[in-house]
Amino acid sequence: MVEKTQARQQVEQDRASRYRTVALHALASLSAGDRRAKTLHRLRTHLRRLQAYLELVGEEENASIMAHCVARFSRLRTLHVFGQYLDRLDAPGRDRRLVTQRIRVLESKLKKRQTYKKVERVLEHYALPPTPASSDWMHRRIIALRRIHAARLRELVAQSEARPRRKTLHTLRLMIKSVRYREEWALGAPYARPELVVWLKQTQTVLGEYEERAQFRKLATKLGLQSSRVIEQDWRLARQRARALPLNLHERIGALARGHLRLLPSRQSLSVNAG
């Protein structure tokens, strides 16, 4: 029994260590001049995974520190995704150049402020907490959190139905994203809910598309982009889908802490990144 417990603990620690290593490599690449959007996305994704692990083991303060690290790169990530979106639109060259210029300015600021070095120090000191001694600690923690998450999501869905504004839907999206990253730590275990992770990703995608289109719309106006009219149309469609979503969530949230979920329809047309 002792050996089994130690083996499970080692698997969890190895996984967290692997995520930290990936994040550190991404930081080193970005600091050295890597400008690829996928490198920044890899960094933020692995920081979120480490944040979720810290939340699971009860290290809330350190989890908040990790969340702050993710937030340091949010504006740059938004600009990267906006640039990719404009490429898909085949937007005028002027529009794309203006966004690229803002990306370069922000990259320069991050380097000047030594943001990469600061996040590296956080990863070295806070990313790997001790694993709880109990062999089934994650099982018990995940089960307990599912009930808490279901209750909180019901509240947010009710608020979204009553007032489906961007801020309310954004709060719902952040909650869904947080639940998703925690649930991903259970994948591969007997108590895993892969269908739940799929559902969370699909829901996050719909809400995330609206939030990003709103950010794009604001940027397009600020920069005076020629693509503003198309962006406005896309924003309206994304808003319509996001506002309709809460009406379909009650039954699925009710199943969060029990049984299996019936999934949302596949949305292959959604291009927004749910990372």
N, C-alpha and C positions, 0 to 999 in steps of 0.2 A: 504493500500500500504506500509506503514511504517513497519507494522508487517511482511508482506511478505518479504520485503528487509532484515529485521533483521533475519528472519528465514533462509534465504539463506546464509547470512553471517555466522550464527552460524554453519550451516552444514559444510561449508568450514573450519572454524576454528576448529571444532571438529575433522574433518578428519586429518588436519595437526597435531593437538595435539595427536591424536591416533598414527600417524606414528612416531612422536617423542618418544612417550612412548615405542613403539616396539623397536625402535633403541636403546634407553637407556637400556632397558632390555637385549638386545643382547650384548651391551657393557659390562654390569655388568657380564653377564655369561662368556664372553671371558676373562675378567679381572680376574675372579675367577678360570680360568683354563679350561673352556669349549673349546675343540679342534674340535668340529664338524664343518664340512664344511658348513652345512646348517645354522648354527648360524651366521657365517661370511657372508654368502650370504644374509641372512635376514637383517643384519645390512646395507650392501652396497645398497641393493634394497631400503630400506626405506630412507637412506640418499639421494639417487637419486630422490626419490619422493618429498622429502622436497626441494631439489635443484630445481626441476621443478616448484614447487609452488612459490619459491622465484623469479624465472625468470618470471613467469606469473604476479606477482604483481609488477614487475619492480625493485626488490631488487637485481640488478646484482652483486654488490660487495659481498653481503652476499651469493649469489648463488655460486660465485667463491670460497668462503671460504668453503662451503659445498662440492663443487667438489674436493677441495684439500683433504678434509677428506676422501672421497671415494678413492682417489688415494693413500692414505697412506696404504691401504690394498690390493692394486692391485697385488703386487708380491705374497702375501700369497694366494690370491684367485687363481692366476694362478697355483701355486703349488698344491693347493687342487684339482683343476680340472684336472691337469696333473696326480695326483695320482689316481683319479677315472678313468681316461682314461686308465692308465696302468692296473688297475684292470680288466677293460672290455677286454683288450687285452690278459689277463692272462699272463702278462709279467713276466720274471724271477724274483724270489724273491730279487735278488741283486738290480735290477733296482728299485723296489718299496721301498726297504730299503733306498737307496740313496736319493730318493725323500722325504721320511718321515724324514730323518735326516735333510734335508734342511728346511723342514717345522718347525721342532722343533727349529732349530737355529734362524729362522726368528721370530717365536713366542716369543722366549726369548728376541730378540732385541726389539720387540714392547713393551714388558713389561718393559724392562730396560729403554727405552726412554719415558715411561709413555704415550704412544700413546693413549691408551684407555681413560685415564683421560683427555688428551688434547681435544679429540674429544667430550667427555662428556661435557666439558665446552663450546665448540662451540654450541652444541645442546641446552644447557641451555640459551645461550645469543642471538643466531642468527636464530634459526629454525622457530620461530613463528612471522612473521611480521603482522602488522595490516591489516585487510582485507579492500580493497577499499570500499568506502561508496555506490557507485552505485550498485543497485541490479543485473544489467546485465553486470557487468564489465568483468566477465570471458568470457561470450559469445562474447562480442566485441573484447576482447583480442585474443581469440582463432581464430576467423575469420580473424583478421588482420595478425596473425602469420602464418596462413595457406598460405596466398599469399607470405609472405616473405620466408617461408620455401620452397615453390615450386620453387621460383626463385633461391635460394641458392642450392637446390638439382639439378636443371638443370645444374648449373655451375659445380658442383662436378661430375655429371654423364659425362658431356662433357670431363672433365679432365681425368676421369677414362677410357673413351673410347680411348682417345688419348695416354694415358700412364697408362695402368692398372697395376701399381706397387703396392706393399704392402702398402706403405705410403699413396698413394692416396686413395686406397680402404679402408684403416683404417680411414682416415678422413671422407669418405662417411659414413662408419658404425657409427662413433661417432655422426654425424649429424642426422642420422636416429634414433639412440637410444634416442637422446635428444628430437626429435619431438615426439617419441612414449611416453615418460614419461609425456610430457606436455599434449598430447591428452588423456592420461589415466585420467587426472583430470576432463575431460569433460564427462566421461562415466556416464550414468544415467541421463544426462541432455538432453533436446530436441534437442540441436545442436550437440550432440555426434556423432562420426563417428566410431562405433565399427569395421566396415569393414576396416577402415583405420588402426586402431590399430593392427588388425590381419595381414594386409599386411606388416606393419612396422616390426612386430615381425618376420615374415617369411623372409623378406629381411635381417634383422639384423642377423638372424640365419646363413644364407649362408655366409655373410661377416665375422661374428664372428667365424665361424668354421675355415675359412682360417687364421685369425689372431691368433687363439689359436694353430692351427697346426704349424704355423711358430714359435711361442714361444716354443712349445714342441720340435720341430726339433732343435732349438738352444740349449735348455737345454739338450737334449739327446746327442748332440755332446760334450757339455761342461763336462757332467758327464761321458761320455764314456759308455752309456747304450747299452746293448745287443739288445734292441728293436729298435735301430736306423733305421734299414732298413725298418721295417714296418711303423715307424713314417714318414720316408721319402716318402713312397708310399702314405700314407694318406694325407700328406702335398701337394703332387702334384695333387691329386684328388680335394682337397679343393680349391687349387689355380685355377684349371681349372673352377670349378663352379663359384667362385667369379669373375673371369675375364669375364665370359660370362654374368654375371648378368646385367651390365649397358646397354647392348643392348636391354634389355626387359623392361627398366624402363620409357622410355619417355612418353608413353601413360598414365601410371599410375600416374606419377608426374604431368602431365597436368590436371589430374582429382583431384589433391589434394585439390584445392580450389573451386571445384564445383562437383556436382553430386555424384555418387557412383563409387567406384573402382572395377575393375575386379581383383580378387585375384590371387596371384601366386599359382601354384599347391601345394597341401599338401605335406610336406616332413617329413613323420613320421620317416624316417631313420636318420634324423639329430639328433644327441645326444648332441650337444653343448648347454650350458645354455645361454639363451638370457637375463639374468638379468643384 
